[in-house]
Amino acid sequence: MKFFITICVLWFCLWSCTSPESPKNNVPVSGKQIYFKFCVQCHGKNGDLNLNKASDFTTSTLPLDERIHVITNGRNTMLPYRNQLSAEEIQAVAKYTIELKK
């Protein structure tokens, strides 16, 4: 069952990453908007969902530069977003994840 859930999550992430509505269209988008489009499926609206071992942003101590690195290049089951988001969008969503810390 866990394998099936993992496959479903990965499929959804791949689908959402290749969506033609990707924010990479020169329109300013907030970190929160990007988060709710790309990240909420695994991390949850409050950052603490932990689906498929996703990081819990409410307790994470990762500094901004490492968050940017993970979003850009991916880690474990998280796919890289370097081809879906601009550097500015990645930085914006990374900053937003810090706001989720309790």
Secondary structure, DSSP 8 states (H G I E B T S, - for coil): -HHHHHHHHHHHHHHHHT-TT-S-SSS---HHHHIIIIIHHHH-TTS---GGG---TTT----HHHHHHHHHH-BTTB---TTTS-HHHHHHHHHHHHHT--
